[in-house]
Amino acid sequence: MNYDLTPEQLSIKENFSKFCTKEIEPRAQILDKAEHKEVEKLIKENIKMMAGIGFLGMGHDEAYGGTNLDLISQAIAGEEVAAACASTFLSCGASSGLFGMPLKMFGTEAQKKKYLPGIIKGELIGCFGLTEPGAGSDAASIKTTAVKKGDKWILNGTKTFITNATIADAALVFAYNDKEKGPGAGVTCFLVDKGTKGFSVSKPFDKMGFRGSPTAELILEDCEVPESAVLGQVGNGFIQAMQTLEYGRIGMATVCLGIAAKCLQHANKYSKERNAFGKPINRFQEVSFKLADMMIMSDVARLLIYQASWAKETKNPESAVLASVAKVWASEAATQISSMAVQVFGGYGYIKEFPVERLYRDAKLGEIGEGTSEIQRVLIAKDLIRKYAA
Ligand SMILES: Cc1cc2nc3c(=O)[nH]c(=O)nc-3n(C[C@H](O)[C@H](O)[C@H](O)COP(=O)(O)OP(=O)(O)OC[C@H]3O[C@@H](n4cnc5c(N)ncnc54)[C@H](O)[C@@H]3O)c2cc1C
């Protein structure tokens, strides 16, 4: 086993770090404080910038403009993006990952050609609509329906908490076409373009964190889409959603790692410069041990993310459970590390002018989005019990 990054991975790290520190990080606080219309404008510009340095094409095939890089390289770049601005990572990830990866895995050639080049260039934005007001963790209980009428499908339902909803040009929408068959064979995924009759978007939610990444509802009222809008096969939607979420969980773990690493950087610097009782506060063991814990927890998160990425890349049957393990650890580490960072900053950590305040609010989403910590533990425990059943 070799823990060294390859020369190519090292150069990805360096390039993304340089670019994001210069171009993206200075905009993170502005995005966080902006009003919604301004957020839409700024985040679209950030997505375009990230597309410009190849972030949105890293997981996609060259035929559509991507670079088809391995998942560890994507995590390396992703950590740098998230450290600079977690909202930018989330919106890019929802577009090229949650929207783009199902297209890559299950889309027809025509669907890939229609959407992927635009997604990779940051000229099109996508979103992923699974969660509903009455069904989040229990995704099999979604109520959105798809009814076949001639050669069209009629969609009805509401999707909630959808990242990018207000800026998206197209959405993936999961709906029951046959409730009797249950989630395994009765759910279908549809591609719905902005402007389709019967498709609208709510006002954005006023969120605690990730305020630079818009979140809203998708509303489908007798929304008519052609047969060509079906992603892959009718009845395969639930399996498609679950496979996509495996990538999503590695992505959410990565955004949490970026937040954690940035908190450590801020806390380390601040504790060197801030004096109390005649010496820098990092000379107090209570403070320096926090820094040590922050490093330990971030390093473990990074290793678990690389492990999950490697497992997914090599089609290891453990990949799903390893993605859950990485996500639980990295998200819970990020909430603890961001809390420690605020503590190291004392009163200043509680003031919006200081980035650790934003990082603390952003961190919490990691324990909720892409499947809560509780659901990840349910999945991990089920796997353990199955394996070690007497
Ligand atoms: C900012 C943001 C962005 C999001 N982006 C998207 C997106 O782009 N697309 C999308 O489809 N969704 C998105 N989501 C939705 C997200 O995936 C859900 O919020 C999440 O899966 C939890 O679902 P819920 O909110 O309905 O909570 P619930 O499922 O109602 O859970 C409430 C609580 O009950 C616990 N719980 C539920 N079931 C169990 C169980 N079996 N065992 C133990 N505990 C349990 C949960 O862990 C949680 O603590 C987003 C959410 C947020 C906040």
The ligand as an SDF file (V2000), in Angstrom:
LIG
                    3D

 53 58  0  0  0  0  0  0  0  0999 V2000
  -29.3470   22.2880    2.4230 C   0  0  0  0  0  0  0  0  0  0  0  0
  -29.9250   20.9790    1.9850 C   0  0  0  0  0  0  0  0  0  0  0  0
  -29.7130   20.5470    0.6740 C   0  0  0  0  0  0  0  0  0  0  0  0
  -30.2980   19.3590    0.2280 C   0  0  0  0  0  0  0  0  0  0  0  0
  -30.1590   18.9950   -1.0980 N   0  0  0  0  0  0  0  0  0  0  0  0
  -30.8960   17.9650   -1.5830 C   0  0  0  0  0  0  0  0  0  0  0  0
  -30.9270   17.6940   -3.0000 C   0  0  0  0  0  0  0  0  0  0  0  0
  -30.2490   18.3480   -3.7990 O   0  0  0  0  0  0  0  0  0  0  0  0
  -31.7370   16.7030   -3.4420 N   0  0  0  0  0  0  0  0  0  0  0  0
  -32.5000   15.9430   -2.6000 C   0  0  0  0  0  0  0  0  0  0  0  0
  -33.2230   15.0760   -3.0870 O   0  0  0  0  0  0  0  0  0  0  0  0
  -32.4880   16.1690   -1.2500 N   0  0  0  0  0  0  0  0  0  0  0  0
  -31.7220   17.1660   -0.7390 C   0  0  0  0  0  0  0  0  0  0  0  0
  -31.7060   17.4280    0.6270 N   0  0  0  0  0  0  0  0  0  0  0  0
  -32.5400   16.6100    1.5070 C   0  0  0  0  0  0  0  0  0  0  0  0
  -31.7610   15.7150    2.4720 C   0  0  0  0  0  0  0  0  0  0  0  0
  -31.1860   14.6560    1.7870 O   0  0  0  0  0  0  0  0  0  0  0  0
  -32.7580   15.2930    3.5680 C   0  0  0  0  0  0  0  0  0  0  0  0
  -33.0320   16.4320    4.3500 O   0  0  0  0  0  0  0  0  0  0  0  0
  -32.2250   14.1660    4.4330 C   0  0  0  0  0  0  0  0  0  0  0  0
  -32.1450   12.9730    3.6950 O   0  0  0  0  0  0  0  0  0  0  0  0
  -33.1120   13.9420    5.6710 C   0  0  0  0  0  0  0  0  0  0  0  0
  -34.4540   13.8210    5.3430 O   0  0  0  0  0  0  0  0  0  0  0  0
  -35.5580   14.6830    6.1480 P   0  0  0  0  0  0  0  0  0  0  0  0
  -35.0900   16.0870    6.1370 O   0  0  0  0  0  0  0  0  0  0  0  0
  -36.8810   14.4000    5.5460 O   0  0  0  0  0  0  0  0  0  0  0  0
  -35.4850   14.1500    7.6170 O   0  0  0  0  0  0  0  0  0  0  0  0
  -36.2950   12.8860    8.2220 P   0  0  0  0  0  0  0  0  0  0  0  0
  -36.1350   11.7330    7.3170 O   0  0  0  0  0  0  0  0  0  0  0  0
  -37.6530   13.3250    8.5700 O   0  0  0  0  0  0  0  0  0  0  0  0
  -35.4620   12.6240    9.5420 O   0  0  0  0  0  0  0  0  0  0  0  0
  -35.6700   13.3380   10.7570 C   0  0  0  0  0  0  0  0  0  0  0  0
  -34.8170   12.6910   11.8490 C   0  0  0  0  0  0  0  0  0  0  0  0
  -35.2410   11.3450   12.0580 O   0  0  0  0  0  0  0  0  0  0  0  0
  -34.1320   10.4790   11.9240 C   0  0  0  0  0  0  0  0  0  0  0  0
  -34.5480    9.1970   11.3460 N   0  0  0  0  0  0  0  0  0  0  0  0
  -35.3800    8.9760   10.2840 C   0  0  0  0  0  0  0  0  0  0  0  0
  -35.4710    7.6710   10.0290 N   0  0  0  0  0  0  0  0  0  0  0  0
  -34.6810    7.0330   10.9190 C   0  0  0  0  0  0  0  0  0  0  0  0
  -34.3520    5.6710   11.1670 C   0  0  0  0  0  0  0  0  0  0  0  0
  -34.8140    4.6670   10.4030 N   0  0  0  0  0  0  0  0  0  0  0  0
  -33.5120    5.3850   12.1930 N   0  0  0  0  0  0  0  0  0  0  0  0
  -32.9970    6.3700   12.9570 C   0  0  0  0  0  0  0  0  0  0  0  0
  -33.2660    7.6860   12.7700 N   0  0  0  0  0  0  0  0  0  0  0  0
  -34.0980    8.0150   11.7620 C   0  0  0  0  0  0  0  0  0  0  0  0
  -33.1870   11.1980   10.9670 C   0  0  0  0  0  0  0  0  0  0  0  0
  -31.8570   10.7030   11.0630 O   0  0  0  0  0  0  0  0  0  0  0  0
  -33.3340   12.6270   11.4590 C   0  0  0  0  0  0  0  0  0  0  0  0
  -32.5300   12.8270   12.5910 O   0  0  0  0  0  0  0  0  0  0  0  0
  -31.0830   18.5710    1.1090 C   0  0  0  0  0  0  0  0  0  0  0  0
  -31.2470   19.0010    2.4390 C   0  0  0  0  0  0  0  0  0  0  0  0
  -30.7060   20.1790    2.8770 C   0  0  0  0  0  0  0  0  0  0  0  0
  -30.9590   20.6120    4.2980 C   0  0  0  0  0  0  0  0  0  0  0  0
  1  2  1  0
  2  3  1  0
  2 52  2  0
  3  4  2  0
  4  5  1  0
  4 50  1  0
  5  6  2  0
  6  7  1  0
  6 13  1  0
  7  8  2  0
  7  9  1  0
  9 10  1  0
 10 11  2  0
 10 12  1  0
 12 13  2  0
 13 14  1  0
 14 15  1  0
 14 50  1  0
 15 16  1  0
 16 17  1  0
 16 18  1  0
 18 19  1  0
 18 20  1  0
 20 21  1  0
 20 22  1  0
 22 23  1  0
 23 24  1  0
 24 25  2  0
 24 26  1  0
 24 27  1  0
 27 28  1  0
 28 29  2  0
 28 30  1  0
 28 31  1  0
 31 32  1  0
 32 33  1  0
 33 34  1  0
 33 48  1  0
 34 35  1  0
 35 36  1  0
 35 46  1  0
 36 37  1  0
 36 45  1  0
 37 38  2  0
 38 39  1  0
 39 40  1  0
 39 45  2  0
 40 41  1  0
 40 42  2  0
 42 43  1  0
 43 44  2  0
 44 45  1  0
 46 47  1  0
 46 48  1  0
 48 49  1  0
 50 51  2  0
 51 52  1  0
 52 53  1  0
M  END
$$$$
